[in-house]
């Protein structure tokens, strides 16, 4: 599995500039809000989910976005209900622990098991803040550079509004 240093080397190799802020471990959005101060940009939450057929998704959303998993199931075409992936599966696929879920974990998904869903509103932000594989730091990256990174990891993300009713189809 890639380390934080491996991630930063990969980002540099892609010509992507980032800025990283160190902080105590954060496990929840509430903790992040309390400790981040005036850190600019979009702040995210990440949902690592699976369906009955073991298909996996990583939903990257604005931190305050309410994500209706029943509606997402229909929009994603998932089999039966969605549930959160176990900590063991999370570590196996994305190489991170709960509390450190991040789109940067896609560096470890070399088998391309995860389908990535990016919040359309989030992608309008100039800057997106993500954990760099650990929850003791936050890395600011341009939204277009985040997209570049995701694609460089071999994933073509679905970018969709996450606040729309569930009957809508995801964008290609």
FIVOZA-428989 format. One record per residue: chain; x, y, z of N, C-alpha, C in turn. Coordinates in steps of 0.1 Angstrom, whole numbers, plus 2048, in hexadecimal, padded with zeros to 3 digits. Layout:
# FIVOZA-428989
ATOM  cadena  n_xx  n_yy  n_zz  ca_xx  ca_yy  ca_zz  c_xx  c_yy  c_zz
ATOM  A  X  Y  Z  X  Y  Z  X  Y  Z .
...
***
This chain:
# FIVOZA-428989
ATOM  cadena  n_xx  n_yy  n_zz  ca_xx  ca_yy  ca_zz  c_xx  c_yy  c_zz
ATOM  A  808  7F4  800  800  800  800  809  80D  800 .
ATOM  A  804  816  7F9  80B  823  7F8  80B  82A  806 .
ATOM  A  816  831  809  816  839  815  813  848  811 .
ATOM  A  812  850  81C  810  85E  81A  81C  864  811 .
ATOM  A  828  860  813  833  864  80B  832  860  7FD .
ATOM  A  82E  853  7FB  82B  84E  7ED  821  857  7E6 .
ATOM  A  816  85B  7ED  80C  863  7E8  811  870  7E3 .
ATOM  A  819  877  7EC  81F  884  7E8  828  883  7DC .
ATOM  A  830  878  7DB  838  876  7CF  830  875  7C3 .
ATOM  A  825  86D  7C4  81C  86B  7B8  816  878  7B4 .
ATOM  A  811  880  7BE  80B  88D  7BA  816  896  7B4 .
ATOM  A  822  896  7B9  82D  89E  7B3  830  89A  7A4 .
ATOM  A  830  88C  7A3  833  887  795  828  88B  78B .
ATOM  A  81C  88D  790  810  891  788  810  8A0  786 .
ATOM  A  81A  8A7  78C  81A  8B6  78B  810  8BD  793 .
ATOM  A  80B  8B6  79E  800  8BC  7A6  806  8C2  7B3 .
ATOM  A  803  8CE  7B5  807  8D5  7C1  7FD  8D4  7CC .
ATOM  A  801  8D2  7D8  7F8  8D0  7E3  7FF  8D8  7EF .
ATOM  A  7F6  8DA  7F9  7FB  8E0  806  7F5  8D7  811 .
ATOM  A  7FE  8D3  81A  7F9  8CA  825  7FB  8D1  832 .
ATOM  A  7F0  8CF  83A  7F0  8D5  848  7EF  8C9  852 .
ATOM  A  7F8  8C9  85B  7F9  8BE  865  7EF  8C2  870 .
ATOM  A  7E9  8B8  877  7E0  8BA  882  7DE  8AD  88A .
ATOM  A  7D8  8AE  896  7D5  8A2  89D  7CC  898  895 .
ATOM  A  7CB  88C  898  7C3  883  891  7B4  887  891 .
ATOM  A  7AE  886  886  7A0  88A  884  798  87E  87F .
ATOM  A  78D  87B  886  785  86F  882  777  873  87D .
ATOM  A  773  87F  87F  765  883  87A  765  891  874 .
ATOM  A  75B  894  86D  759  8A1  867  759  8AB  872 .
ATOM  A  752  8A8  87D  751  8B2  888  75F  8B5  88E .
ATOM  A  767  8AB  88F  775  8AE  894  77D  8B6  88A .
ATOM  A  77B  8B4  87E  782  8BB  873  77D  8CA  874 .
ATOM  A  770  8CC  875  76C  8DA  875  771  8E2  881 .
ATOM  A  772  8DB  88D  777  8E1  899  786  8E5  898 .
ATOM  A  78E  8DD  891  79C  8DF  891  7A2  8E6  885 .
ATOM  A  79B  8E7  87A  7A1  8EC  86E  7A3  8FB  86D .
ATOM  A  79D  903  876  79E  911  875  799  917  868 .
ATOM  A  7A1  91F  862  79D  926  856  7A3  91F  849 .
ATOM  A  7A5  912  849  7AA  90B  83E  7A0  90D  832 .
ATOM  A  7A4  913  827  79B  916  81C  798  90A  814 .
ATOM  A  78D  90B  80C  78A  900  802  77F  8F7  807 .
ATOM  A  77B  8EE  7FF  771  8E4  802  776  8DA  80B .
ATOM  A  76E  8D6  815  772  8CC  81E  769  8C0  81C .
ATOM  A  76E  8B4  81C  767  8A8  817  764  89E  822 .
ATOM  A  75A  895  81F  758  889  826  758  87E  81B .
ATOM  A  75C  872  81F  75E  868  815  756  85B  81A .
ATOM  A  74E  856  812  746  84A  815  74B  83E  80D .
ATOM  A  750  834  814  755  828  80D  74A  81E  80F .
ATOM  A  743  81B  804  737  813  805  737  807  7FB .
ATOM  A  72F  7FD  7FE  72E  7F1  7F5  71F  7ED  7F4 .
ATOM  A  71D  7E5  7EA  70F  7E0  7E9  710  7D1  7EC .
ATOM  A  704  7CA  7EA  703  7BC  7ED  70C  7B3  7E4 .
ATOM  A  70F  7B8  7D8  718  7B1  7CF  727  7B4  7D1 .
ATOM  A  72A  7BB  7DB  737  7BF  7DF  73E  7C9  7D5 .
ATOM  A  735  7D1  7CE  73A  7DC  7C6  73D  7E7  7CF .
ATOM  A  748  7EE  7CD  74D  7F9  7D6  74C  807  7D0 .
ATOM  A  749  811  7D8  749  81F  7D4  750  827  7DF .
ATOM  A  756  832  7DA  75B  83C  7E3  754  849  7DF .
ATOM  A  74C  84D  7E8  744  85A  7E6  74C  865  7ED .
ATOM  A  750  86F  7E6  757  87B  7EB  74E  886  7EA .
ATOM  A  74A  88B  7F6  73F  896  7F7  744  8A1  7FF .
ATOM  A  73D  8AD  7FD  73F  8B8  806  73C  8B3  814 .
ATOM  A  743  8B8  81E  742  8B3  82C  734  8B4  832 .
ATOM  A  72C  8BE  82E  71F  8BF  833  714  8B9  82B .
ATOM  A  718  8B3  820  70E  8AD  817  707  8A1  81D .
ATOM  A  6FA  8A1  81D  6F3  895  821  6F2  88B  815 .
ATOM  A  6F7  87F  817  6F7  875  80D  6ED  86A  810 .
ATOM  A  6E2  86A  808  6D8  860  80A  6DC  853  804 .
ATOM  A  6E0  849  80B  6E5  83C  806  6DA  835  7FE .
ATOM  A  6CD  836  802  6C3  830  7FA  6C2  836  7EC .
ATOM  A  6C2  843  7EB  6C2  84A  7DF  6CE  847  7D6 .
ATOM  A  6DA  847  7DD  6E6  844  7D6  6E6  836  7D0 .
ATOM  A  6E0  82C  7D7  6DF  81F  7D2  6D9  81F  7C4 .
ATOM  A  6CE  826  7C3  6C7  826  7B6  6CF  82E  7AC .
ATOM  A  6D5  839  7B0  6DD  841  7A6  6E9  839  7A1 .
ATOM  A  6EF  831  7AA  6FB  82A  7A7  6F8  81C  7A0 .
ATOM  A  6EC  818  7A1  6E8  80B  79B  6ED  800  7A4 .
ATOM  A  6EE  802  7B1  6F4  7F8  7BA  6EA  7ED  7BC .
ATOM  A  6EF  7E1  7C0  6E6  7D6  7C3  6E2  7D7  7D1 .
ATOM  A  6D5  7D7  7D3  6CF  7D7  7E1  6D4  7E4  7E8 .
ATOM  A  6D5  7E3  7F5  6D9  7EE  7FD  6E8  7F0  7FE .
ATOM  A  6EC  7FD  801  6FA  800  802  6FD  800  811 .
ATOM  A  70A  7FC  814  70F  7FC  822  71D  801  821 .
ATOM  A  722  805  82D  730  809  82E  739  7FD  82D .
ATOM  A  744  7FF  826  74E  7F4  826  755  7F3  833 .
ATOM  A  759  7E7  836  75F  7E4  843  76D  7EB  844 .
ATOM  A  772  7ED  850  77F  7F2  851  78A  7EA  84B .
ATOM  A  788  7DD  84B  791  7D3  844  791  7D5  835 .
ATOM  A  785  7D6  830  784  7D8  821  78A  7E6  81D .
ATOM  A  787  7F0  825  78C  7FD  823  79C  7FD  822 .
ATOM  A  7A2  7F6  82C  7B0  7F6  82C  7B5  7ED  820 .
ATOM  A  7AF  7E2  81D  7B3  7DA  812  7B2  7E1  804 .
ATOM  A  7A8  7E9  802  7A6  7EF  7F5  7AC  7FD  7F4 .
ATOM  A  7AA  806  7FE  7B0  813  7FD  7BC  816  806 .
ATOM  A  7BF  80C  80E  7CB  80D  816  7CB  818  821 .
ATOM  A  7BE  81B  826  7BD  825  831  7B4  81F  83C .
ATOM  A  7B5  825  847  7AD  822  853  7A0  82A  853 .
ATOM  A  796  826  85A  78A  82E  85C  78E  83B  862 .
ATOM  A  788  846  85E  78C  853  863  796  85A  859 .
ATOM  A  79D  852  851  7A6  858  847  7A2  855  839 .
ATOM  A  795  852  836  790  84F  829  792  85B  820 .
ATOM  A  797  859  814  79B  864  80C  79C  860  7FD .
ATOM  A  799  869  7F4  79B  865  7E6  7A9  862  7E3 .
ATOM  A  7B3  867  7EB  7C1  863  7E9  7C3  854  7EB .
ATOM  A  7BA  84D  7F2  7BB  83F  7F3  7BA  837  7E6 .
ATOM  A  7B6  83E  7DC  7B5  837  7CF  7C2  833  7C9 .
ATOM  A  7CD  839  7CF  7DB  836  7CB  7DD  827  7CE .
ATOM  A  7D6  822  7D8  7D7  814  7DC  7CE  80A  7D5 .
ATOM  A  7C4  80F  7CE  7BA  807  7C7  7BF  803  7B9 .
ATOM  A  7C9  7FC  7B8  7CF  7F9  7AB  7C7  7EF  7A3 .
ATOM  A  7BE  7E8  7AA  7B5  7DE  7A4  7A8  7E5  79F .
ATOM  A  7A7  7F2  7A1  79B  7FA  79D  78E  7F4  7A2 .
ATOM  A  78E  7F1  7AE  782  7EB  7B4  777  7F5  7B8 .
ATOM  A  77B  802  7BA  773  80C  7BF  76E  815  7B3 .
ATOM  A  761  818  7B3  75B  822  7AA  75B  82F  7B2 .
ATOM  A  760  83A  7AC  761  847  7B3  756  850  7AF .
ATOM  A  74F  856  7B9  744  85F  7B7  749  86C  7BE .
ATOM  A  74A  877  7B6  74D  884  7BB  741  88D  7BB .
ATOM  A  73F  894  7C6  735  89E  7C8  737  8A9  7BE .
ATOM  A  72D  8AC  7B5  72E  8B6  7AB  731  8C4  7B1 .
ATOM  A  72A  8C7  7BC  72C  8D4  7C3  73B  8D5  7C8 .
ATOM  A  740  8CA  7CE  74E  8CA  7D3  758  8CD  7C7 .
ATOM  A  755  8C8  7BC  75E  8CA  7B1  75E  8D8  7AB .
ATOM  A  755  8E1  7B0  755  8EF  7AB  75E  8F7  7B4 .
ATOM  A  763  8F1  7BF  76C  8F8  7C8  77A  8F9  7C2 .
ATOM  A  781  904  7C5  78F  905  7C0  798  8FB  7C7 .
ATOM  A  796  8F9  7D4  79E  8F1  7DC  796  8E7  7E3 .
ATOM  A  79B  8DA  7E4  794  8D0  7EC  79E  8CA  7F6 .
ATOM  A  79A  8C8  802  7A2  8C4  80D  7A0  8B5  810 .
ATOM  A  7AB  8AD  810  7AA  89F  811  7B5  89A  81B .
ATOM  A  7B2  88F  822  7BC  889  82A  7C6  882  821 .
ATOM  A  7D3  883  823  7DD  87D  81B  7E1  86E  820 .
ATOM  A  7D6  866  820  7D7  858  824  7D8  856  833 .
ATOM  A  7D9  861  83A  7D9  860  849  7D0  86C  84E .
ATOM  A  7CB  86A  85A  7C2  875  85F  7C9  87F  868 .
ATOM  A  7D6  880  867  7DE  889  86F  7E2  895  866 .
ATOM  A  7DD  896  85B  7E0  8A1  852  7D5  8A3  848 .
ATOM  A  7D4  8AF  842  7CB  8B3  838  7D3  8B9  82C .
ATOM  A  7D0  8B4  820  7D7  8B8  814  7CE  8C0  80B .
ATOM  A  7D1  8CC  808  7C9  8D4  7FF  7CE  8D2  7F1 .
ATOM  A  7C4  8CF  7E8  7C7  8CC  7DA  7BD  8D3  7D1 .
ATOM  A  7C1  8D8  7C6  7B7  8DE  7BD  7AD  8D4  7B8 .
ATOM  A  7A0  8D7  7B6  796  8CE  7B2  79A  8C7  7A5 .
ATOM  A  79F  8CF  79C  7A3  8C9  78F  7AF  8C0  790 .
ATOM  A  7B7  8C3  79A  7C3  8BA  79C  7BE  8AD  7A3 .
ATOM  A  7B4  8AE  7AC  7AE  8A2  7B2  7A9  899  7A7 .
ATOM  A  7A2  89F  79D  79C  897  792  7A8  891  78A .
ATOM  A  7B2  898  788  7BE  893  781  7C4  887  788 .
ATOM  A  7C5  888  796  7CB  87D  79E  7C2  871  79D .
ATOM  A  7B5  873  79F  7AB  867  79E  7AD  860  791 .
ATOM  A  7AD  868  786  7AF  861  779  7BC  85B  777 .
ATOM  A  7C7  861  77D  7D4  85B  77C  7D5  84E  783 .
ATOM  A  7CC  84C  78D  7CB  83F  794  7C3  835  78D .
ATOM  A  7BE  838  781  7B6  82F  779  7A8  82F  77B .
ATOM  A  7A2  839  782  794  83A  785  78E  846  77D .
ATOM  A  783  843  776  77B  84E  770  76F  851  779 .
ATOM  A  770  85C  780  765  85E  78A  758  862  784 .
ATOM  A  74E  85F  78B  740  865  788  73F  872  790 .
ATOM  A  73D  87D  789  73B  889  790  72C  88C  78F .
ATOM  A  725  88D  79B  717  88F  79B  713  897  7A7 .
ATOM  A  707  89F  7A5  702  8A6  7B1  6FC  89B  7BB .
ATOM  A  701  89C  7C7  6FD  892  7D1  6F0  896  7D8 .
ATOM  A  6EB  8A2  7D5  6DF  8A6  7DD  6D2  8A5  7D4 .
ATOM  A  6D3  89E  7C9  6C7  89C  7C0  6C0  890  7C5 .
ATOM  A  6B3  88F  7C1  6AB  883  7C4  6B1  877  7BE .
ATOM  A  6AE  86C  7C4  6B4  85F  7C0  6B0  85A  7B2 .
ATOM  A  6A6  85F  7AC  6A2  859  79F  6AB  85D  793 .
ATOM  A  6B4  866  795  6BD  86B  78A  6C8  862  788 .
ATOM  A  6CC  861  77B  6D7  859  778  6E4  860  77A .
ATOM  A  6EF  859  77E  6FC  85F  780  701  864  772 .
ATOM  A  709  86F  773  70F  874  766  71B  86A  762 .
ATOM  A  71E  869  755  728  860  751  736  865  755 .
***
